[in-house]
Amino acid sequence: MDDIDVMFSHLLGEIDHLSQSLMPAADTAEVDPDSQAERTFSIGFMDLNECLNELEDHDLDALVADLGSKSTPSEERLLTNQQSNSCKENQIAASAMTQEPEPVAVIPPQLNSAKSSGGLQMSEPQTKVDKIKLALVKLREAKVRKLIVKVLMSDGSSKTLMVDERQTVREVLDQLFEKTHCDCSIDWSLCETNPELQIERGFEDHENLVEPLSAWTRFSENKIHFVSRPQKYVMFTEPQVFYMWKKKKECLSGINEQAKQILLKEHFGGSTLIVPDLQGMLYLKEDGKKLWKPRYFVLRASGIYYVPKGKTKSSSDLACFVCFEKVNIYTTNNFKQKYRAPTNFCFMLKHPCIQKESHYVKFLCCDDEHTLLLWVNSIRIAKYGTVLYENYQAAIKRTSSLQSLHFDAHKGKYNSHAPQISPQPSPAPPKTTKVEDYPHEPPPDFIPPPPGHTHV
């Protein structure tokens, strides 16, 4: 029994020693979680002051107003403490005022508190420099990820935008439509370019723009372009090219609009998406080498499969090459020179976080541009499914509404600036003059006869 008591006492001592050793950790755990919270605001890969300077005034005002509405709990506590301190000072001043035998000119507590609380609030910024300073302070306290990005235009100019993590590519495109006053076509796209890998990719309309941009490294030379890509929704404007690809081009060109709508309804209107049954010979770049070997590839909804050497084209012999779940498809340029590709019609499959050459990157090469068009857009259909078709329908609806708004605006502007022409009175009929009205002199419209003529 004594041994049990000794063991129990020893166990209690160990627990007490363990609790004492954990005391510093407990103290550190009591630190304000708001001060330790990760700041989720991110900026572009340029200088922040330069980015803010390039923002237009109304965009900068919107940024300051948006960030001002998101006050942190630490700010609220600081404001409360300062207000309580100012109230204590007012009470001390009031008590001193009652103790003085002679009246002393002291600021009333109400005015003093108003003055102190007014000092807590930042003065309304008047210049752009003041607005930028205020934005820099609030950006450090922001809880929503925001990016300040520079979008390059096709004419060499650029537009600086502030992008929220909740904004989709479609919403950013609408902002650019308002800034550039372009034709609002469904072909306009936001594309990222990677100069190091010599690749580019068009963002899909449903993507949140902040997410792929957050995968860029800090000193990345990647850029965003606002360009028109006629092949963006070619799978819906010309569905026969992808679902009847085995037929000759002469037969495909004769399909009318009604037949195209039937194809879209069959492959995208049902409960499940039908992926184009695409297959053919492509060139595969070996890992770490500049050698390209031909392989027979087959497209499926889950990924790309290939026929191993010595196997048949049956489904049981197919081997998985890559799955579409965590990879994006990129088109390339000048790979014939860089990697000794058979042609320049190549595409790449990689994870968006991979920004440099890696053995996890998959290179494929096609024989011609038409084959590249088939594979790139068919892979997009397999990866995004019916969401891609919904993007197409939303783009058409949005484009038609924007074009009608622009047309009405231009029409109203023309009518307001058109000169107002007052109706002219109808001319009076010509007055006939009689000789009897002028008995002693010829009438005003009288034409004398030529010389030698005798009037009868």
C-alpha positions as CSV (number, residue, x, y, z in Angstrom):
1,M,0.0,0.0,0.0
2,D,2.9,2.3,0.8
3,D,4.4,1.6,-2.6
4,I,1.2,2.7,-4.3
5,D,1.2,6.0,-2.3
6,V,4.8,6.6,-3.2
7,M,4.1,5.9,-6.9
8,F,1.1,8.2,-6.8
9,S,3.1,11.0,-5.2
10,H,5.8,10.6,-7.7
11,L,3.3,10.7,-10.5
12,L,1.8,13.9,-9.1
13,G,5.3,15.4,-9.0
14,E,5.9,14.6,-12.6
15,I,2.6,16.2,-13.6
16,D,3.4,19.3,-11.6
17,H,6.9,19.5,-13.2
18,L,5.3,19.0,-16.7
19,S,2.8,21.8,-16.0
20,Q,5.5,24.2,-14.9
21,S,7.5,23.4,-18.1
22,L,4.5,24.2,-20.2
23,M,3.8,27.6,-18.6
24,P,5.9,29.7,-21.1
25,A,4.0,28.0,-24.0
26,A,0.7,28.8,-22.3
27,D,1.8,32.4,-21.9
28,T,2.7,32.7,-25.6
29,A,-0.6,31.2,-26.5
30,E,-2.4,34.1,-24.8
31,V,-1.0,36.5,-27.4
32,D,-3.6,38.3,-29.4
33,P,-4.5,36.1,-32.3
34,D,-5.3,39.2,-34.4
35,S,-1.7,40.3,-34.1
36,Q,-0.5,36.9,-35.2
37,A,-3.0,36.5,-38.0
38,E,-1.5,36.1,-41.4
39,R,-2.0,39.2,-43.6
40,T,-3.7,37.8,-46.7
41,F,-3.1,40.9,-48.8
42,S,-0.8,40.4,-51.7
43,I,0.5,42.8,-54.2
44,G,1.7,42.6,-57.8
45,F,5.3,41.9,-58.6
46,M,6.2,45.6,-58.9
47,D,6.8,48.3,-56.3
48,L,3.6,48.9,-54.4
49,N,4.0,52.7,-54.5
50,E,4.3,52.5,-58.3
51,C,1.2,50.3,-58.5
52,L,-0.8,52.7,-56.4
53,N,0.4,55.7,-58.4
54,E,-0.8,54.0,-61.6
55,L,-4.3,53.6,-60.3
56,E,-6.8,56.1,-61.4
57,D,-8.3,58.5,-58.9
58,H,-11.7,56.8,-58.7
59,D,-10.1,53.4,-58.3
60,L,-7.9,54.7,-55.5
61,D,-10.9,56.2,-53.8
62,A,-12.7,52.9,-54.0
63,L,-9.7,51.0,-52.6
64,V,-9.5,53.4,-49.6
65,A,-13.2,53.2,-49.0
66,D,-13.3,49.4,-49.2
67,L,-10.3,49.0,-46.9
68,G,-11.7,51.6,-44.5
69,S,-14.9,49.5,-44.0
70,K,-12.8,46.5,-42.8
71,S,-11.6,47.7,-39.4
72,T,-9.8,45.0,-37.5
73,P,-10.6,44.1,-33.8
74,S,-7.2,45.4,-32.7
75,E,-8.0,48.8,-34.3
76,E,-11.4,48.8,-32.4
77,R,-9.7,48.0,-29.1
78,L,-7.1,50.7,-29.7
79,L,-9.8,53.2,-30.5
80,T,-11.7,52.3,-27.3
81,N,-8.6,52.6,-25.1
82,Q,-7.8,55.9,-26.5
83,Q,-11.3,57.1,-26.1
84,S,-11.3,55.9,-22.4
85,N,-8.0,57.6,-21.8
86,S,-9.4,60.9,-23.2
87,C,-12.4,60.6,-20.9
88,K,-10.1,60.1,-17.9
89,E,-8.2,63.2,-18.9
90,N,-11.5,65.1,-19.2
91,Q,-12.5,64.0,-15.7
92,I,-9.2,65.1,-14.2
93,A,-9.5,68.4,-15.9
94,A,-13.0,68.8,-14.5
95,S,-11.9,67.9,-11.0
96,A,-9.1,70.4,-11.2
97,M,-11.5,72.9,-12.4
98,T,-13.7,72.5,-9.3
99,Q,-10.7,72.7,-6.9
100,E,-9.5,76.0,-8.4
101,P,-10.8,79.0,-6.3
102,E,-10.8,81.3,-9.3
103,P,-12.5,80.5,-12.6
104,V,-10.1,79.3,-15.2
105,A,-10.8,79.0,-18.9
106,V,-10.8,75.3,-19.5
107,I,-12.0,73.5,-22.6
108,P,-15.4,71.8,-21.8
109,P,-15.3,68.0,-21.6
110,Q,-17.6,67.7,-24.6
111,L,-15.3,69.8,-26.8
112,N,-12.2,68.1,-25.5
113,S,-13.6,64.7,-26.2
114,A,-14.7,65.8,-29.6
115,K,-11.3,67.2,-30.3
116,S,-9.5,64.0,-29.1
117,S,-11.9,61.7,-31.0
118,G,-11.4,63.9,-34.1
119,G,-7.7,63.5,-33.8
120,L,-8.1,59.7,-33.9
121,Q,-9.8,59.9,-37.3
122,M,-7.5,60.6,-40.2
123,S,-8.2,63.8,-42.0
124,E,-9.8,63.5,-45.3
125,P,-7.1,63.0,-47.9
126,Q,-7.0,65.8,-50.5
127,T,-4.1,64.9,-52.8
128,K,-3.2,61.6,-54.5
129,V,-0.1,61.4,-52.3
130,D,-2.3,61.5,-49.1
131,K,-4.6,58.9,-50.6
132,I,-1.6,56.6,-51.3
133,K,-0.3,57.0,-47.8
134,L,-3.7,56.1,-46.4
135,A,-4.0,53.1,-48.7
136,L,-0.6,51.8,-47.6
137,V,-1.6,51.9,-44.0
138,K,-4.9,50.2,-44.6
139,L,-3.4,47.6,-46.9
140,R,-1.3,46.3,-44.1
141,E,-4.4,45.7,-42.1
142,A,-6.6,44.2,-44.8
143,K,-8.1,40.8,-44.3
144,V,-9.1,40.2,-48.0
145,R,-6.5,39.3,-50.5
146,K,-6.1,42.0,-53.1
147,L,-3.8,42.2,-56.1
148,I,-2.7,45.3,-57.9
149,V,-2.0,44.1,-61.4
150,K,-0.9,45.7,-64.6
151,V,-2.7,44.4,-67.7
152,L,-1.0,44.9,-71.1
153,M,-3.0,46.0,-74.0
154,S,-2.5,44.9,-77.6
155,D,-1.4,48.4,-78.6
156,G,1.4,48.5,-76.1
157,S,-0.4,50.5,-73.4
158,S,-1.4,49.1,-70.0
159,K,-4.1,49.4,-67.4
160,T,-3.6,49.0,-63.7
161,L,-6.4,47.3,-61.8
162,M,-7.1,46.3,-58.2
163,V,-8.4,42.7,-58.2
164,D,-10.2,41.2,-55.2
165,E,-9.8,37.5,-54.4
166,R,-13.6,37.0,-55.0
167,Q,-13.6,38.5,-58.5
168,T,-13.7,36.1,-61.5
169,V,-12.0,36.7,-64.8
170,R,-15.4,37.5,-66.3
171,E,-15.8,40.4,-63.8
172,V,-12.3,41.7,-64.6
173,L,-13.1,41.6,-68.3
174,D,-16.2,43.7,-67.7
175,Q,-14.0,46.3,-65.9
176,L,-11.6,46.3,-68.9
177,F,-14.6,46.8,-71.2
178,E,-15.6,49.9,-69.4
179,K,-12.0,51.3,-69.3
180,T,-11.1,50.5,-73.0
181,H,-14.5,50.9,-74.7
182,C,-13.7,48.0,-77.0
183,D,-16.3,46.0,-79.0
184,C,-17.1,43.7,-76.0
185,S,-16.7,40.6,-78.1
186,I,-16.8,37.1,-76.6
187,D,-13.2,36.6,-78.0
188,W,-11.6,38.9,-75.5
189,S,-9.5,37.1,-73.0
190,L,-7.0,37.5,-70.1
191,C,-3.8,35.6,-70.8
192,E,-0.7,34.9,-68.8
193,T,2.7,34.6,-70.4
194,N,5.8,33.0,-68.9
195,P,8.9,34.2,-70.8
196,E,11.2,31.7,-69.1
197,L,9.2,28.7,-70.3
198,Q,8.0,30.5,-73.5
199,I,4.3,29.5,-72.8
200,E,1.0,31.2,-72.5
201,R,-2.5,30.3,-71.2
202,G,-5.9,32.0,-71.5
203,F,-7.7,32.2,-68.1
204,E,-11.2,30.7,-68.1
205,D,-14.0,33.1,-67.3
206,H,-15.0,31.3,-64.1
207,E,-11.6,31.3,-62.5
208,N,-10.8,33.6,-59.7
209,L,-7.9,35.7,-61.0
210,V,-6.1,36.1,-57.7
211,E,-5.6,32.3,-57.3
212,P,-3.4,31.6,-60.4
213,L,-1.5,34.9,-60.0
214,S,-0.7,33.9,-56.4
215,A,1.3,31.0,-57.8
216,W,3.8,33.3,-59.4
217,T,7.1,33.8,-57.7
218,R,8.0,37.3,-56.3
219,F,10.5,38.1,-59.0
220,S,8.6,36.5,-61.8
221,E,8.6,38.1,-65.3
222,N,5.2,36.7,-66.0
223,K,2.7,39.2,-67.5
224,I,-1.0,39.5,-68.1
225,H,-2.4,40.5,-71.5
226,F,-5.8,41.6,-72.6
227,V,-6.1,40.2,-76.1
228,S,-8.7,38.9,-78.5
229,R,-8.5,35.1,-79.0
230,P,-10.9,33.9,-81.8
231,Q,-10.3,30.3,-80.7
232,K,-11.5,30.9,-77.1
233,Y,-15.0,29.4,-77.7
234,V,-14.5,27.8,-81.1
235,M,-15.7,24.5,-79.7
236,F,-19.2,26.1,-79.4
237,T,-19.2,28.2,-82.6
238,E,-17.9,25.3,-84.7
239,P,-18.8,22.1,-82.7
240,Q,-18.6,19.9,-85.9
241,V,-14.8,20.5,-86.0
242,F,-14.4,18.6,-82.7
243,Y,-17.2,16.1,-82.7
244,M,-16.9,15.2,-86.4
245,W,-13.2,15.5,-86.8
246,K,-12.8,12.3,-88.7
247,K,-14.8,13.6,-91.7
248,K,-13.3,15.7,-94.4
249,K,-13.2,19.5,-94.1
250,E,-15.4,19.9,-97.2
251,C,-18.2,18.1,-95.4
252,L,-17.8,20.0,-92.2
253,S,-17.9,23.4,-93.9
254,G,-21.4,22.6,-95.3
255,I,-23.1,22.2,-91.9
256,N,-25.7,24.8,-91.2
257,E,-26.6,26.6,-88.0
258,Q,-29.4,24.2,-87.1
259,A,-27.1,21.2,-87.3
260,K,-24.6,23.0,-85.0
261,Q,-27.3,23.6,-82.4
262,I,-28.2,19.9,-82.5
263,L,-24.6,19.0,-81.8
264,L,-24.4,21.3,-78.9
265,K,-27.6,20.0,-77.4
266,E,-26.5,16.4,-77.8
267,H,-23.0,16.9,-76.2
268,F,-23.6,19.7,-73.7
269,G,-27.3,19.8,-73.0
270,G,-27.7,16.5,-71.2
271,S,-26.9,15.4,-67.7
272,T,-23.4,14.3,-68.6
273,L,-20.8,15.9,-70.9
274,I,-19.6,14.0,-73.9
275,V,-15.9,14.5,-74.5
276,P,-14.7,14.5,-78.2
277,D,-13.4,11.1,-79.1
278,L,-10.0,12.4,-80.1
279,Q,-7.0,10.2,-80.8
280,G,-3.9,10.2,-82.9
281,M,-0.2,10.3,-83.1
282,L,1.7,13.0,-81.2
283,Y,5.3,13.6,-80.4
284,L,6.4,13.2,-76.7
285,K,9.5,14.9,-75.3
286,E,11.5,12.6,-73.1
287,D,12.3,13.8,-69.6
288,G,15.6,15.8,-69.4
289,K,16.3,15.2,-73.1
290,K,15.7,17.0,-76.4
291,L,14.5,13.9,-78.0
292,W,10.9,13.5,-79.3
293,K,9.3,10.1,-79.8
294,P,6.0,9.4,-81.6
295,R,3.3,7.9,-79.4
296,Y,-0.4,7.1,-80.0
297,F,-2.5,9.1,-77.6
298,V,-6.2,8.9,-76.7
299,L,-8.3,11.5,-75.0
300,R,-10.7,10.6,-72.2
301,A,-12.7,12.6,-69.7
302,S,-10.3,11.9,-66.9
303,G,-7.0,12.5,-68.8
304,I,-4.8,11.6,-71.7
305,Y,-3.8,7.9,-72.3
306,Y,-1.2,6.5,-74.6
307,V,-0.4,3.1,-76.1
308,P,2.8,1.6,-74.7
309,K,5.4,0.1,-77.0
310,G,4.4,-3.3,-78.1
311,K,0.7,-2.9,-77.0
312,T,-2.5,-2.5,-79.0
313,K,-5.0,0.3,-79.1
314,S,-7.5,-1.5,-77.0
315,S,-8.8,0.1,-73.8
316,S,-7.2,-2.6,-71.7
317,D,-3.7,-1.8,-73.0
318,L,-3.9,2.0,-72.6
319,A,-1.7,3.6,-70.0
320,C,-2.4,6.9,-68.2
321,F,-0.2,9.7,-69.4
322,V,-1.6,12.6,-67.3
323,C,-4.8,13.4,-65.4
324,F,-6.5,16.8,-65.8
325,E,-7.3,17.4,-62.1
326,K,-4.3,19.4,-61.1
327,V,-2.7,20.5,-64.4
328,N,-3.4,23.3,-66.8
329,I,-2.8,23.3,-70.5
330,Y,-0.4,25.9,-72.1
331,T,0.4,26.7,-75.7
332,T,4.0,27.3,-76.6
333,N,6.1,29.2,-79.1
334,N,9.4,28.6,-80.7
335,F,9.9,25.2,-79.2
336,K,11.4,24.0,-82.5
337,Q,14.5,26.1,-81.7
338,K,14.5,25.8,-77.9
339,Y,13.8,22.1,-77.5
340,R,14.4,20.8,-81.1
341,A,10.7,20.0,-81.4
342,P,9.6,18.5,-84.8
343,T,7.3,21.5,-85.3
344,N,6.4,24.7,-83.5
345,F,2.8,23.4,-82.8
346,C,3.4,22.3,-79.3
347,F,1.5,22.4,-76.0
348,M,2.5,21.8,-72.4
349,L,0.7,20.2,-69.4
350,K,1.9,21.3,-65.9
351,H,0.8,22.2,-62.4
352,P,0.3,26.0,-62.1
353,C,2.8,26.3,-59.3
354,I,5.6,25.0,-61.5
355,Q,7.2,28.1,-62.9
356,K,10.5,26.7,-64.2
357,E,11.7,23.6,-66.1
358,S,10.9,20.4,-64.3
359,H,10.6,16.7,-65.0
360,Y,6.9,17.0,-63.9
361,V,6.2,19.1,-67.0
362,K,4.8,17.2,-70.0
363,F,5.6,18.4,-73.5
364,L,3.6,17.3,-76.6
365,C,4.0,18.3,-80.2
366,C,1.5,18.1,-83.1
367,D,2.1,17.9,-86.9
368,D,0.1,21.0,-87.9
369,E,-2.0,23.9,-86.5
370,H,-5.3,22.2,-87.0
371,T,-4.3,19.2,-84.9
372,L,-3.1,21.6,-82.2
373,L,-6.4,23.3,-82.2
374,L,-8.2,20.0,-81.8
375,W,-6.1,18.8,-78.9
376,V,-5.9,22.0,-76.9
377,N,-9.6,22.8,-77.0
378,S,-10.7,19.2,-76.5
379,I,-8.6,19.0,-73.4
380,R,-10.3,22.2,-72.1
381,I,-13.7,20.5,-72.7
382,A,-12.6,17.4,-70.8
383,K,-11.1,19.4,-67.9
384,Y,-13.8,22.0,-67.3
385,G,-16.9,20.2,-68.6
386,T,-20.2,22.0,-68.7
387,V,-18.8,25.0,-66.8
388,L,-17.1,26.0,-70.1
389,Y,-20.4,26.0,-71.9
390,E,-22.0,28.0,-69.1
391,N,-19.1,30.5,-69.5
392,Y,-19.9,30.7,-73.2
393,Q,-23.6,31.4,-72.6
394,A,-22.9,34.0,-70.0
395,A,-20.3,35.7,-72.2
396,I,-22.9,36.0,-75.1
397,K,-25.5,37.3,-72.7
398,R,-23.2,39.8,-71.1
399,T,-21.7,40.9,-74.4
400,S,-25.1,41.6,-76.0
401,S,-26.2,43.6,-73.0
402,L,-23.0,45.7,-73.0
403,Q,-23.2,46.3,-76.7
404,S,-26.8,47.5,-76.4
405,L,-25.8,49.8,-73.6
406,H,-23.0,51.2,-75.6
407,F,-25.3,51.7,-78.6
408,D,-27.9,53.5,-76.6
409,A,-25.2,55.7,-75.0
410,H,-23.7,56.6,-78.4
411,K,-27.1,57.2,-79.8
412,G,-28.1,59.6,-77.0
413,K,-24.8,61.4,-77.3
414,Y,-25.3,61.9,-81.0
415,N,-28.8,63.2,-80.5
416,S,-27.7,65.6,-77.8
417,H,-24.9,67.1,-80.0
418,A,-26.9,67.1,-83.2
419,P,-27.8,70.6,-84.4
420,Q,-31.4,71.5,-83.9
421,I,-32.8,72.6,-87.3
422,S,-35.9,74.7,-87.2
423,P,-38.5,74.0,-89.8
424,Q,-38.3,76.4,-92.7
425,P,-41.6,78.0,-93.9
426,S,-42.9,76.9,-97.2
427,P,-42.0,79.4,-100.0
428,A,-44.9,81.6,-101.2
429,P,-46.1,81.1,-104.7
430,P,-44.6,83.6,-107.3
431,K,-46.6,86.8,-107.7
432,T,-47.9,87.6,-111.2
433,T,-47.6,91.2,-112.2
434,K,-50.1,92.8,-114.5
435,V,-49.4,95.7,-116.9
436,E,-52.5,97.6,-115.5
437,D,-50.7,97.9,-112.1
438,Y,-48.1,100.1,-113.6
439,P,-49.8,102.4,-116.3
440,H,-46.9,105.0,-116.7
441,E,-43.8,102.8,-116.3
442,P,-43.0,99.2,-117.1
443,P,-43.5,96.6,-114.3
444,P,-40.4,95.4,-112.4
445,D,-40.4,92.0,-114.1
446,F,-40.8,93.5,-117.6
447,I,-38.2,92.3,-120.1
448,P,-37.9,94.7,-123.1
449,P,-38.0,93.2,-126.5
450,P,-34.9,92.9,-128.6
451,P,-34.1,95.8,-131.0
452,G,-36.0,95.6,-134.3
453,H,-38.9,93.7,-132.9
454,T,-42.4,95.2,-133.4
455,H,-45.0,94.4,-130.8
456,V,-48.3,93.5,-132.2
